[in-house]
Amino acid sequence: HGGFAHHDSVVAGYLERAAARGVHVVGGRQVVDADISVGSVTSVTLNDGTRIGCGTLVNAAGGDAPSIDRMLGIELGITSARLEMIVTQPVKPFLGPAVAALEMLGYCHQTMRGEFVGGTELAHVDETTSLRGTWTMVRDMATKFTRLFPALAGVRLLRHWAGTVSQTPDLAPILGPVPELENVVLSVGWVYGFMGAPAAGELLAAYIDTGRRDRRIAPFNIERVREKRWITEGSLVVEQTA
């Protein structure tokens, strides 16, 4: 019941405020290398050869976060996971809250314009990185959602897309510093990153500014993954017991 936000509008808002605060955003480039000296990252190199010096490097690269970690010599065992979503034509409002149908591995909501938005997953993690939609997942989403909401049968699709996230074995993010690289901060392993980003960004910014790690992000440290001290998710993913 917390409400919804349009992802493109949110990103545009972040960019606008960042620019107003003097942040220079470079888009459409890929980081291909990092220079490391005496336990710190001194610069990164882009695919056009541009080198950017680093005071602090934050890996918040979503589905590409594992490749950045490997570039930095950090091995966490996180994987990239590919997800697909659909949006239908507007239909008469019938769904108030967002719904997570755990037994179907599905999640959905309805927009104010009446569009039904949702995605489903298969039992295994799709570790491919293609952004092309697949017939397999369209069929899976259509089958599951019409079973859940029969009134959707025959409704037309407006859009269908794919994207990637990075995820840890316990589906909780990794937030905070890397012990062996003094100026590297991680914000990776986000499966629910859109919802967690505002709070995590504020808390990580405070850490970068002060060097003090807030107690709210302390449990999501890198050590828990290396020591396999997993976090049991109790809100969005409910552990099933026999």
Salt bridges, closest charged atoms under 4 A:
ASP8 OD1 - HIS7 NE2 3.91
ASP35 OD2 - ARG51 NE 3.47
ASP48 OD2 - ARG29 NH1 2.75
GLU84 OE2 - ARG82 NH1 2.72
GLU84 OE1 - HIS160 NE2 2.64
GLU115 OE2 - ARG113 NH2 3.31
ASP126 OD2 - ARG82 NH1 3.46
ASP140 OD2 - LYS144 NZ 3.12
ASP170 OD1 - ARG224 NH2 2.88
GLU180 OE2 - ARG226 NH2 2.62
ASP214 OD1 - ARG216 NE 2.95
GLU227 OE1 - ARG229 NE 2.63
